[in-house]
Structure formats: structure tokens, C-alpha cells
Amino acid sequence: MAFYKAAKGTVLVGGGALATVLGLSQFAHYRRKQVNLAYVEAAECFAEPVNREPPSREAQLLTLQNTSEFDILVIGGGATGSGCALDAVTRGLKTALVERDDFSSGTSSRSTKLIHGGVRYLQKAIMKLDIEQYRMVKEALHERANLLEIAPHLSAPLPIMLPVYKWWQLPYYWVGIKLYDLVAGSNCLKSSYVLSKSRALEHFPMLQKDKLVGAIVYYDGQHNDARMNLAIALTAARYGAATANYMEVVNLLKKKDPETGTERVSGARCKDVLTGKEFDVRAKCVINATGPFTDAVRKMDDQNATAICQPSAGVHIVMPGYYSPESMGLLDPATSDGRVIFFLPWQKMTIAGTTDSPTDITHHPIPSEEDINFILNEVRNYLSCDVEVRRGDVLAAWSGIRPLVTDPKSADTQSISRNHVVDISESGLVTIAGGKWTTYRSMAEDTVNAAIKFHNLKAGPSRTVGLFLQGGKDWSPTLYIRLVQDYGLESEVAQHLAATYGDKAFEVAKMASVTGKRWPIVGVRLVSEFPYIEAEVKYGIKEYACTAVDMISRRTRLAFLNVQAAEEALPRIVELMGRELDWDEKKKEVLYRIVESVYQWTSKFEKELETARKFLYYEMGYKSRSEQLTDRSEISLLPSDIDRYKKRFHKFDADQKGFITIVDVQRVLESINVQMDENTLHEILNEVDLNKNGQVELNEFLQLMSAIQKGRVSGSRLAILMKTAEENLDRRVLIPVDRSCGGL
């Protein structure tokens, strides 16, 4: 439900502001035309981008400063804000976009990674006869089909299994899922189907077998959300929008309307976060698309503005890929507290979530241990008892803030619709709030339509249906083969580049460094277990990456996949970025204030490392992961286990010192002919050295083994190294060579 607030009153519009602008019958005809002729419109009615490549950030800043007045200035570089900029610029409007952080740095990069219509919303629509919920699902299903079409390299259909454990639920769920297909109509990705118990276990072997009746499989879309957001912003830049990240709006500019005498918003005072420089950006219309920070910008316009946004926190966790099949997701429709949990394969890992609870608005949301454990417990309910769901297997965790639109008096976020609101204040500030990732394009269309009407801007209809996003136009499923053949990249790396950059993957390949090996010829990896290569750091700067956090979280997705791997890659990433961005290592800058009137001075390189590590520690779940093993951890081991682990420890501590050092580990490794460099050994011991004194005491080792047994810690390099060394030492027994028959 969108509402359009004009000077003379409020008009309530079911189905969005577009219906207001075109009229209901024309709106319906327009929608049918978009659905059936999307490709024709994109091909016949649209000009080529004005820029082959997005202009540099420096060039964009000059455009923002030197343009006397834009038609539209968009505040917010998330999916909706970037969508508004793309919609506006492709209509021929002079458009600017500013974002205080990085594109997709907020909620848009922290989603469930699904492009979906909303099965649960359809259920509510039917059970409660809610026409607005139905319209929202119908619109989302159309947008789902469009998004899969315009960014085929970043998105794909994904089958999702709904396991059934009661016979009566099978026909109930089947009818609901078939209605979902029916509502999608021609936009249905693939038809849903029913599986017997045996077939369900064949597709999802790790599923709980007891009492399983069968399963229903339906299809939704999945995407790389941060890369999708970035593709929208880059496409807007290519079509001529002046887009800039790290540009904070300090305050809104206003001027008097000569006809009415009322004050109108006429732009914004912007501050370059990286340099501190401030300047004014003038515009006929300002669009507020700041997600959870919607009300903060509205209060810049009017301190008395009523809050329309109630934030809700959604936490997700990432686990190893072996927790789920490579190409089948899972939906838990009724968790212990009534929330819905998805369990999905993503980027060769497994993503699980989400929670839905009221939260405070912050730029740096932190996943709580309570939410992480809630998700793990729900996962345990659906997986076989053969699969031990361990806390230590959580490789990354994050929290995203959903900008839900609701009555500010309501405290129940679970019943809130994800529909969007378009609001225009008395001074002309256009606000778009609510909605969801899948419907970003239609939200942008509704917003720009309302802005055009209120501000009397001259522009044509929306042209974003069927408009390919950057990288999508010339992509094909076999594009990666050309990368392998033409550049000598590993097949896994080539597939990753094609799926991330689409037809721009060749430009990344051209930047790839020679490995010096027979194979692969080019493509030095940032970390061994992920297909990200060093060339992506150089190319990421062309995509407006300004910090190491931009690189590990949004240009690559390392931080979202494995926080430890991201931290391991950080020094090399910072080194490459410093070289490309000409960071002066000798130049000293203020990092942060330790105590009042006391500063710590550090190089730009060290500042980037410290900032990125804090990001990983607090926002990507590293803190929760590291707290699973502390110097206060209890040791709960059986006496027999304690004896066994003590013997293992003393094989390294041959001198009976009560602790082991790098020298002890090196000595044992050399005795079994294993070589390991000193830096790696320092890292391995540091993971267990809880009091950070350069040595691992027996108590620390027992705490580690206890945490491993409880599942709080997994993949400890020291524990595995010591176990392997012990086994090799035990196998090294003397072979008797007794002489016989009097032989010499």
C-alpha cells in the first residue's frame, strides 16, 4: 500500500503510485505490455549507455560539484536508491546519487540472497482475504522474472524443498505451493512437484528421516545481492547518473517557491567522507531512499515528521557447503516461535536464516549469540542426527536491518507487510520506504513517477523492465570456457569471474597476474580455498571500492563466506589497494582517540587493516566465533579423555615445561618429515594462546579439546596437527631384523 501526500491532502492508492499516474485501466494495460514485451521494449525503445565504462569517482565528484542543478538527487545507494537513479536517468532526467558509505553497505548486502514472491505472504493473503498481500506477491513474482532476465550472471532459479512430517500437511502445502505457481502465471520459473520420502532423501540426504512423509519442491530465484546492487549503481553511472559513494548528506537545502511562497527542498549539503570536503548539490527534486535511516532524513526536512519506519533485525549465518546439497534449498515454514527459516546453498557454502526481531537503528549491526544459536537449533531439528550441527562450523554471521513500514505504535514486526510507502512532504521531499529486495525496480518506478508528477518534471515512462544490468547483456552459461581457453585461468576461477562480472569478466582476466606455474597460467588467488584472485582488487577500484572493507565484503564476498579467510587475505588486499590508490605509507594519519586528548598515529595501510579487522570482528561474527574459546572456558572432559590429551600434549612438551612453543612443534614436525614456515606456526599457536604469552599451556590445550568436543570450535589447526603428528609417531616402530640360519 503506497500513499501519496500532495499539498491538498492524502490520496490512498492500492497497488502503487504508478496507478495514480496512469489510471487503473491504463495501468493494467501497461503492466501486461511490460510482462509480454519486456525484451522488445528494452531492445527497440532504448538508447545505448553514454559511457562504455562508469566514470571514475573523481570524475563523478566533479560532476556533482559543477552541475548547476540536477532534476533528481537520490540519497541512498542501496538497491532501492540505485534503482531510483537508474530509473530516473534512463527516462532522460539529469540524475545524481549519493551514499554515505559504500553501495550496498547496509541491508541490501545482508539479505537471504533470495529473489522471491513471498510464499508466506500468499498464505496470509488467502487465509485473511488480504488483497494487498496478494497484489504484493503478484508484483514480486513479476519482478522476480525480470531480475532473473536482466542479470542472468548474478541470479538463477533455485529449487527449495519443503519437508512434510504429517500426512495432513502434504495436500495443504501442495495446494498453497500450486497457488504460488498459478499466481506467477507466465512468470513461473519451473513447476513445483511432490517427492516421496525416498526421493526427498535422495535429493537432500542430510534431512531428518524420522516421521518424514514426503516433500514439496518449488522454485524461487537466488542472487549475489551486493554484486546485484553494485551492478544497478554501475549501470546508472554508465547511463549518465552522477553517482558517488562515501558522500554524506549533512543537511537538506531549501528555497522559497516563488508561486506559493512555501519552502521547497532544493538539494543537499554533501560531505566527502574520505577527504572532509563539503559542497552543495542542487536538484529540483530530492528522493530519500535511505532504508532504516528513512526517518533521520525526513527529520532533516521536518523535525516534527512522524516516524514511519520500524526496524527489524534479520540475522544469517554461513556454514560449510556439506551441510546442504549444491542445488537444493530447504524451507522451515514453522519454527519453534513461528518464524520462517531458510537453509540454502550459496557460493558453495550454506546460508541459514533469518531471524525477525525489533532492533535499534545503527550503522554497524552486530549478530547476537542468541540469534546464532536460535538458527542452529532450528537447523538441528531438520537435519539427520548423523549430522552434528556444531557452533564452531559457523564461518560468518551478520545482521541486516529491514526498514519495515508500520504503525509506530505496533510492536509486532512479524505481522508487518513488506509493502512499500511513497511519501511526499509539504516541502517536496520524496521518501520511499519499506518493500523488499525483489521489488526494488517497481519501488523505484513508483517513486520516480510520484516525483515527476509532484515536481512537474519532463520525462517519459519507465524503461527499466528488460534493461540489462552491467555484465548481463553478452553473458552466456559457457562464457567461462573462453576465459579458460583464452587466458589460462583455472576452471573454478573462470566460473567465478563469469558469475560475478558477466561479460566484464574478460577485463578482470586481462589484469590477472602470471602465476609462474604450468597451470593455471594467470590468476593468483587471494586465499587458496576461494576463487577470488588479486586482479579483482585492481578491478574493484574501478567499481568505486575505496576501502579494504569494500573489497572483502561487497566487491568480493569473502567476509560473508569465511571471516578467517577474509582476515588472512587482508594484508595482501591492503597492499594491492595501497599501490593502486597511491596510499603513502610514510604519511601519518589519526586512527582513533584512545583516551581524551591522546591520539594514536598510524599509516594508511595500518588504518585500513585495523578498520577491516574491526568490521570482521563485530559485524561479520568473528567476535562471537572467537568467544567460543576464552581463558574462562570450562573444561568438561571425561578423565579418560583428559589422560589421552595430556599424553598427546607431552609428546610435544618433551621437556615437561608445562607449555609448548613454536620450537617444540617444529621439533616434532621435523621428526615426521613435515615442513612448516615459522609465520604459519605463529598463527596456529596464536589461535589457542588465550593469554597471549607466546606459548600454549596444558590448560589452554585442554580448554581447546573440550570446546572441540562440545562443537563450539571446529577446524583448529593445532588440534589436527597434534593429532596427526601423534598418529605418525605411534606408527614409527622399529622393525626387528633377527638373523637366521647363521647368516652374516
C-alpha positions, 0 to 999 in steps of 0.5 A: 500500500503506497500513499501519496501526500500532495499539498491538498491532502492524502490520496490512498492508492492500492497497488502503487503510485504508478496507478495514480499516474496512469489510471487503473485501466491504463495501468493494467494495460501497461503492466501486461505490455511490460510482462509480454514485451519486456525484451522488445521494449528494452531492445527497440525503445532504448538508447545505448549507455553514454559511457562504455565504462562508469566514470571514475569517482573523481570524475563523478565528484566533479560532476556533482560539484559543477552541475548547476542543478540536477532534476533528481538527487537520490540519497541512498545507494542501496538497491532501492536508491540505485534503482531510483537513479537508474530509473530516473536517468534512463527516462532522460532526467539529469540524475545524481546519487549519493551514499554515505558509505559504500553501495550496498553497505547496509541491508541490501548486502545482508539479505537471504540472497533470495529473489522471491514472491513471498510464499508466506505472504500468499498464505496470509493473503488467502487465509485473511482475504488480504488483497494487498498481500496478494497484489504484493506477491503478484508484483514480486513474482513479476519482478522476480522474472525480470531480475532473473532476465536482466542479470542472468550472471548474478541470479538463477532459479533455485529449487527449495524443498519443503519437508512434510512430517504429517500426512495432513500437511502434504495436500495443504502445502501442495495446494498453497505451493500450486497457488504460488505457481498459478499466481506467477502465471507466465512468470513461473520459473519451473513447476513445483512437484511432490517427492516421496520420502525416498526421493526427498532423501535422495535429493537432500540426504542430510534431512531428518528421516524420522516421521518424514512423509514426503516433500514439496519442491518449488522454485524461487530465484537466488542472487549475489545481492551486493554484486546485484546492487553494485551492478544497478549503481554501475549501470546508472553511472554508465547511463549518465547518473552522477553517482558517488559513494562515501558522500554524506548528506549533512543537511537538506537545502531549501528555497522559497517557491516563488508561486506559493511562497512555501519552502521547497527542498532544493538539494543537499549539503554533501560531505566527502567522507574520505577527504572532509570536503563539503559542497552543495548539490542542487536538484529540483527534486530530492528522493530519500531512499535511505532504508532504516535511516528513512526517518533521520532524513525526513527529520532533516526536512521536518523535525516534527515528521512522524516516524514511519519506519520500524526496524527489524533485525534479520540475522544469517549465518554461513556454514560449510557447503556439506551441510546442504546439497549444491542445488537444493534449498530447504524451507522451515515454514514453522519454527519453534516461535513461528518464524520462517527459516531458510537453509540454502546453498550459496557460493558453495557454502550454506546460508541459514536464516533469518531471524525477525526481531525489533532492533535499534537503528545503527550503522554497524549491526552486530549478530547476537549469540542468541540469534546464532544459536536460535538458527542452529537449533532450528537447523538441528531439528531438520537435519539427520542426527548423523549430522552434528550441527556444531557452533564452531562450523559457523564461518560468518554471521551478520545482521541486516536491518529491514526498514519495515513500514508500520504503525509506530505504535505496533510492536509486532514486526512479524505481522508487518507487510513488506509493502512499500510507502511513497511519501511526499512532504509539504516541502517536496521531499520524496521518501520511499520506504519499506518493500523488499529486495525483489521489488526494488525496480517497481519501488523505484518506478513508483517513486520516480513517477510520484516525483515527476508528477509532484515536481512537474518534471519532463520525462517519459515512462519507465524503461527499466523492465528488460534493461540489462544490468552491467555484465548481463547483456553478452553473458552466456552459461559457457562464457567461462570456457573462453576465459579458460581457453583464452587466458589460462585461468583455472576452471573454478576461477573462470566460473567465478569471474563469469558469475560475478562480472558477466561479460566484464569478466574478460577485463578482470582476466586481462589484469590477472597476474602470471602465476609462474606455474604450468597451470593455471597460467594467470590468476593468483588467488587471494586465499587458496580455498576461494576463487577470488584472485588479486586482479579483482582488487585492481578491478574493484577500484574501478567499481568505486571500492575505496576501502579494504572493507569494500573489497572483502565484503561487497566487491568480493564476498569473502567476509560473508563466506569465511571471516578467517579467510577474509582476515588472512587475505587482508594484508595482501588486499591492503597492499594491492589497494595501497599501490593502486590508490597511491596510499603513502605509507610514510604519511601519518594519519589519526586512527582513533582517540584512545583516551581524551586528548591522546591520539594514536598515529598510524599509516594508511595501510595500518588504518585500513587493516585495523578498520577491516579487522574491526568490521570482521570482528563485530559485524561479520561474527568473528567476535562471537566465533572467537568467544567460543574459546576464552581463558574462562572456558570450562573444561568438561572432559571425561578423565579418560579423555583428559589422560589421552590429551595430556599424553598427546600434549607431552609428546610435544612438551618433551621437556615437561615445561608445562607449555609448548612453543613454536620450537617444540612443534617444529621439533616434532614436525621435523621428526615426521618429515613435515615442513612448516614456515615459522609465520604459519606456526605463529598463527596456529599457536596464536589461535589457542594462546588465550593469554597471549604469552607466546606459548600454549599451556596444558590448560589452554590445550585442554580448554581447546579439546573440550570446546572441540568436543562440545562443537563450539570450535571446529577446524583448529589447526593445532588440534589436527596437527597434534593429532596427526603428528601423534598418529605418525609417531605411534606408527614409527616402530622399529622393525626387528631384523633377527638373523637366521640360519647363521647368516652374516 
